[in-house]
Amino acid sequence: MHKELEEYKGKLPDKLLEEIEEKCPAGKLKKVVAKVYEEYEQARVDPGEAVGLVAAESIGEPGTQMTLNTFHFAGVAEMNVTMGLPRIIEILDGRKEISTPMMEIYLKKPYNQGDGIKDVAEAIRQTPAGEFVEEFSINVVDMQIDVRLNKERMKTAGLTTAIVTKQLEKGLRDANVKVKDDDIILKLKSKDVKGLNELYALREKAKGVYVKGIKGITQVLPVKRKGEFIIITAGSNLEKVLELDFVDTERTTTNDINEILNVLGVEAARTSILNEIDKVTEAQGLNIDHRHIMLVADTMCASGCVKGITRYGVVSEKSSVLARASFETPIKHIVDAALVGEVDYLNSVVENVMLNQYVPIGTGLPGLVTRQIKKKE
């Protein structure tokens, strides 16, 4: 490390010092590092500052200005993305099922330059059996459905009659699937078929059985972004997509935070929360300091899994009875605490506000205990 930077070792993070050494001309090192140190000291939180309250206000105030919009992709009617306030609520609640799951799939060369990208996109999309069938004809005499396959489409997609038959057997548990002269025959297992309605229901079910692609990805859209092609999808299946050899596994991501948690772990989920909130605030033209969002993400992921800012998530872990009661369902919390003789030591903000007392605010302040010396008379 350069001698001008040595005296700041321990005062500034190593990453900052490395960045200054890498990007700054040698003649200006002393001046730049002094300025960076000054800015760094100003940016640090003073001991005892109520960081939780500041973060809550900083996110809550711009949050009231957000619109309730949904973004639609041109050309694909089924693809839309939840944006604005509904998306922020979805992220901070840590919801297991989100309204519009989607992925951004980055590709390796030559696909990211556009070569064969349509074929790659179609290989990813979940394709139902109905797209490879020329005709479903209902045979009333034998109470069965004759399925005539479209050979050309199957050849293009690299499918055979055996593969389609196997997938139909998996998807239609209540029907027998047989092959006859390259056609497929579907017949209900139940002997007492009451009428045509059951056959019509079987036909509709057969149309939707998944036979090709990755399950869960219902639409694909190749788009050009910053000089390379990527695939945006409606629906998400991160684990299966990362197994594909043409996918850039380091950059491919999904907007489903719980899926990232399950596949990549809690640190990746925390980063995803930061990225997803940043996307929404940038789209809305709002400016929230990144550190406030980091505090929220850390709180959500502190237990090793993603817990929403809800009564079942982060709030349920609070040690204070009154703090839990202030959020939702107060009577339940108070009764439960009374039954086990729980004690509230009034250490935090909410419970003291409820009791009209001074608030012991401040994160990281040490409690000092000293022995009082009595003066001799």
Stockholm file with secondary structure:
# STOCKHOLM 1.0

chainA/1-377         MHKELEEYKGKLPDKLLEEIEEKCPAGKLKKVVAKVYEEYEQARVDPGEAVGLVAAESIGEPGTQMTLNTFHFAGVAEMNVTMGLPRIIEILDGRKEISTPMMEIYLKKPYNQGDGIKDVAEAIRQTPAGEFVEEFSINVVDMQIDVRLNKERMKTAGLTTAIVTKQLEKGLRDANVKVKDDDIILKLKSKDVKGLNELYALREKAKGVYVKGIKGITQVLPVKRKGEFIIITAGSNLEKVLELDFVDTERTTTNDINEILNVLGVEAARTSILNEIDKVTEAQGLNIDHRHIMLVADTMCASGCVKGITRYGVVSEKSSVLARASFETPIKHIVDAALVGEVDYLNSVVENVMLNQYVPIGTGLPGLVTRQIKKKE
#=GR chainA/1-377 SS CCHHHHTTBTTBCHHHHHHHHHHSCGGGHHHHHHHHHHHHHHHSCCTTCCHHHHHHHHHHHHHTTCCCCEEECTTCTTCEEECHHHHHHHHHTTCSSCSSCEEEEEBCTTGGGTTTHHHHHHHHSCEEGGGGEEEEEEETTTTEEEEEECHHHHHHHTCCHHHHHHHHHHHCTTEEEEEETTEEEEEESCSCCCCHHHHHHHHHHHHTCEEESCTTCCEEEEEEETTEEEEEEESCCHHHHHTSTTBCTTTCEESCHHHHHHHHCHHHHHHHHHHHHHHHHHHTTCCCCHHHHHHHHHHHHTTSSCCCSSTTTGGGGCSCHHHHHHHSCHHHHHHHHHHHTCCCCCCSHHHHHHTTCCCCCCSSCCCCCCCCCCCCC
#=GC SS_cons         CCHHHHTTBTTBCHHHHHHHHHHSCGGGHHHHHHHHHHHHHHHSCCTTCCHHHHHHHHHHHHHTTCCCCEEECTTCTTCEEECHHHHHHHHHTTCSSCSSCEEEEEBCTTGGGTTTHHHHHHHHSCEEGGGGEEEEEEETTTTEEEEEECHHHHHHHTCCHHHHHHHHHHHCTTEEEEEETTEEEEEESCSCCCCHHHHHHHHHHHHTCEEESCTTCCEEEEEEETTEEEEEEESCCHHHHHTSTTBCTTTCEESCHHHHHHHHCHHHHHHHHHHHHHHHHHHTTCCCCHHHHHHHHHHHHTTSSCCCSSTTTGGGGCSCHHHHHHHSCHHHHHHHHHHHTCCCCCCSHHHHHHTTCCCCCCSSCCCCCCCCCCCCC
//
